[in-house]
Amino acid sequence: MRTKWIFLLLTCVLMLGACHKHKDKKNGKTKPVEVEVVESTNNPALLNDVKGLFDKNEQFSTVEVSFNLKLNSPERNLSASGQLRIANDSVIWLYVKAMGFEVARAKFTKDSVAAVVKLKNSYFKGDYSAMQRYLPVAVDFSVLQSIFMNEIFLFPENKVENLSYFNFSDDENVIKVSSFGNPDYAKLFGFNYLFNVSKSNNRLNSALVQMPKNNKTVNIVYSDYEEVAGHLHPNVMEIMMDDTEVTFTTTKITYEKKLNYPLTIPSSYKPFEF
């Protein structure tokens, strides 16, 4: 198992930048992404609802999620399990094991990133800017937490104040929030977004992010919601990146538990080699 794949398992959001270009099998050409463009609206109430979705922060101190994980791609298929621990707005900790043995773990704070891969005696340590050497997107703590906690997110380059660039549509079952159809948004910020928010539970059903410059996309789909300790949590999160798919299936969720976030880097370990 190559170190790169273990690192991708540890932090699914990093896969936003590691996904492959989608090729048409017949001619090998890059296949354009087709996304529904929603019509804009001047409805002030809807705009306020959308602002509330972007500003929303789940109210909790800690959460621990045990999960099963499957990665399917043309290069390899992997199964693993692990734990996700989050201290709200402070720490994200990921632990992955396979066949009963620890594979790797990672720890994210607001200004630092660390990961160790035991199978390869290797590690990564730095900040989010250091991660940019491997990714075409600027991932930060807020983006990671929002994705894991089923909340609308924007990459650091894209501020909430830029909602004037988005189109909003109040459909029968969902509120659609989209930058597609606005030629200026991708030119200015490098991304296009399409969020589908369920009107029945006010939760994010799916998030699609496109990087037109590289014709790369990622689609995150949430499903099978369950209420735990007053929190509505999706039991399934699927991340589809062209021909790669990662599925997180929750097996247990615990809120407000006292947690620790252990991670040490042995002196014998070497830096990651990508």
C-alpha positions in Angstrom: 0.0 0.0 0.0 1.6 3.2 -1.1 2.0 6.1 1.3 0.1 8.4 -0.9 -3.1 6.2 -0.7 -2.8 6.0 3.1 -2.5 9.7 3.4 -5.6 10.1 1.1 -7.5 7.8 3.4 -6.6 9.8 6.4 -7.9 13.0 5.0 -10.6 12.6 2.4 -10.6 16.3 1.7 -7.1 16.1 0.4 -8.6 14.0 -2.4 -10.2 17.2 -3.7 -6.8 17.9 -5.2 -5.6 14.4 -5.9 -8.5 13.3 -8.1 -7.8 12.1 -11.6 -9.1 13.9 -14.7 -12.3 12.3 -16.1 -11.6 10.7 -19.5 -14.0 9.6 -22.1 -13.2 5.9 -22.6 -13.7 6.0 -26.3 -11.4 8.8 -27.4 -9.4 9.7 -24.3 -10.5 13.3 -24.3 -11.5 15.2 -21.1 -15.2 15.0 -20.6 -16.8 18.3 -19.6 -18.8 18.4 -16.3 -22.5 18.8 -16.7 -24.2 20.7 -13.9 -27.7 22.1 -13.6 -27.7 25.9 -13.6 -30.3 27.3 -11.2 -32.1 30.6 -11.8 -31.3 33.5 -9.6 -33.9 35.1 -7.3 -34.4 38.5 -5.7 -36.2 36.9 -2.8 -34.7 38.6 0.3 -36.1 35.9 2.7 -34.4 33.2 0.7 -31.1 35.1 0.6 -31.3 35.4 4.4 -31.9 31.6 4.7 -28.9 30.9 2.5 -26.7 33.3 4.6 -27.9 31.4 7.7 -26.7 28.1 6.1 -23.2 29.5 5.5 -23.0 31.0 8.9 -24.4 27.9 10.7 -22.1 26.2 13.2 -23.1 23.0 14.8 -23.4 23.5 18.6 -21.3 20.9 20.3 -18.1 20.6 22.3 -16.8 17.2 21.1 -17.9 14.4 18.8 -16.5 11.0 18.2 -17.4 9.0 15.1 -16.5 5.4 14.5 -16.7 4.5 10.8 -16.1 1.9 8.1 -14.3 3.2 5.0 -14.2 1.9 1.4 -12.1 3.4 -1.4 -12.7 2.2 -4.9 -10.7 3.4 -7.9 -9.2 1.9 -11.1 -5.8 1.5 -9.4 -7.0 -0.1 -6.1 -9.9 -1.0 -3.8 -9.4 -0.7 -0.1 -11.4 -1.3 3.0 -10.6 0.0 6.5 -12.2 1.3 9.7 -11.3 4.1 12.1 -12.3 6.9 14.3 -12.9 10.6 13.8 -12.7 12.9 16.8 -13.5 16.6 16.7 -13.2 19.3 19.4 -15.3 22.1 17.9 -13.2 24.7 16.2 -10.1 23.3 17.8 -8.9 19.8 16.8 -9.7 17.1 14.2 -8.2 13.7 14.8 -8.4 10.8 12.4 -7.3 7.2 13.0 -7.4 4.4 10.4 -6.8 0.7 10.8 -7.0 -2.3 8.5 -7.1 -6.0 9.4 -7.0 -5.1 13.1 -3.8 -3.1 12.8 -3.2 0.7 12.9 -2.4 2.0 9.5 -2.1 5.7 10.2 -3.4 8.7 12.1 -3.6 12.5 11.6 -4.2 15.6 13.7 -5.4 18.9 12.4 -5.6 22.2 14.4 -6.3 25.6 13.2 -2.7 26.3 12.3 -1.0 22.9 12.1 -1.2 19.5 10.3 0.5 16.3 11.4 0.1 12.7 10.1 2.0 9.4 10.7 1.9 6.3 8.5 3.0 3.3 10.5 3.2 0.9 7.6 5.8 3.1 6.0 7.5 4.6 9.0 6.8 8.0 7.6 5.2 11.3 8.6 4.0 14.7 7.5 4.3 17.8 9.7 3.6 21.4 8.8 0.9 23.9 8.3 -1.9 24.2 5.7 0.4 26.2 3.4 2.8 23.3 3.4 0.0 21.1 2.2 -0.3 23.3 -0.9 2.7 21.6 -2.3 0.6 18.6 -2.9 -2.8 20.2 -3.5 -4.3 22.7 -6.0 -6.7 24.0 -3.4 -6.2 25.8 -0.1 -7.8 23.6 2.5 -8.0 24.9 6.0 -9.4 23.7 9.3 -12.8 25.3 8.8 -13.3 23.5 5.5 -12.4 20.1 7.0 -14.7 20.5 10.0 -17.6 21.7 7.8 -17.3 18.7 5.5 -17.2 16.2 8.3 -20.0 18.0 10.1 -22.3 18.2 7.1 -22.2 22.0 6.7 -21.9 24.2 3.7 -18.3 25.3 3.1 -16.2 27.6 1.0 -12.5 27.4 0.4 -10.4 30.1 2.1 -10.3 32.1 -1.1 -14.1 32.4 -1.2 -15.7 34.5 1.5 -19.3 34.5 2.6 -19.6 38.1 1.5 -19.3 36.8 -2.1 -22.8 35.3 -1.9 -23.9 38.0 -4.4 -22.2 35.9 -7.0 -24.4 32.9 -6.3 -27.8 31.9 -7.7 -30.5 30.6 -5.4 -33.5 28.5 -6.2 -36.2 27.3 -3.8 -37.3 24.0 -5.3 -40.0 21.7 -4.0 -37.7 19.7 -1.7 -34.4 21.5 -1.7 -32.7 24.9 -1.7 -30.1 25.1 -4.5 -27.1 27.4 -4.0 -25.0 27.6 -7.1 -22.2 29.7 -8.7 -22.6 27.8 -12.0 -24.0 30.0 -14.7 -22.0 33.0 -13.4 -18.9 33.3 -15.6 -17.2 35.8 -13.2 -17.1 33.5 -10.2 -14.8 30.8 -11.4 -12.6 33.4 -13.1 -12.2 35.3 -9.8 -12.0 32.4 -7.3 -11.0 29.3 -9.3 -14.0 27.2 -8.3 -17.7 26.6 -8.9 -20.0 25.3 -6.2 -23.4 23.6 -6.2 -25.0 22.9 -2.8 -28.3 21.1 -2.4 -29.9 21.7 1.0 -32.9 19.6 2.2 -35.9 21.7 3.1 -37.2 19.0 5.4 -34.3 18.9 7.8 -32.2 22.0 6.8 -29.2 19.8 6.2 -26.8 19.6 3.3 -27.7 16.8 0.9 -24.8 17.2 -1.5 -22.0 19.5 -2.4 -20.3 19.6 -5.8 -17.1 21.6 -6.4 -15.6 22.1 -9.8 -12.1 23.5 -10.7 -12.7 24.6 -14.3 -9.0 25.3 -14.9 -8.1 21.6 -14.4 -11.5 20.2 -15.2 -11.4 18.5 -11.8 -14.5 17.9 -9.7 -15.5 16.4 -6.4 -19.1 15.5 -5.4 -19.9 14.9 -1.7 -23.3 13.2 -0.9 -24.7 12.7 2.6 -27.5 10.3 3.4 -29.2 8.1 6.1 -29.6 10.8 8.7 -30.0 9.8 12.4 -30.7 12.0 15.4 -28.1 11.4 18.2 -28.2 13.5 21.4 -30.2 16.2 19.7 -27.9 16.3 16.6 -29.0 15.2 13.1 -26.0 13.4 11.7 -25.6 11.6 8.3 -24.6 8.0 8.7 -23.2 7.8 5.1 -20.8 10.3 3.4 -19.8 9.5 -0.2 -17.0 11.4 -1.9 -16.8 10.9 -5.7 -13.8 12.3 -7.6 -14.1 11.4 -11.2 -13.2 7.7 -11.2 -12.5 7.4 -7.5 -15.1 6.9 -4.8 -14.7 7.0 -1.0 -17.5 6.0 1.3 -17.6 6.6 5.1 -20.3 4.7 6.9 -20.9 5.6 10.5 -21.1 2.7 13.1 -21.3 4.8 16.3 -21.6 8.5 17.2 -21.0 10.0 20.6 -21.3 13.7 21.6 -19.9 15.6 24.5 -17.4 12.9 25.6 -14.0 13.8 27.0 -11.5 12.9 24.3 -7.8 12.8 23.7 -6.0 13.3 20.4 -2.7 11.4 20.6 -0.1 11.6 17.9 3.6 11.3 18.3 6.3 11.1 15.5 9.0 8.6 16.3 12.5 9.9 15.6 13.2 7.0 13.2 10.3 8.1 10.9 11.1 9.8 7.6 9.1 12.5 5.8 6.4 11.5 3.3 7.6 10.8 -0.2 4.8 11.5 -2.7 
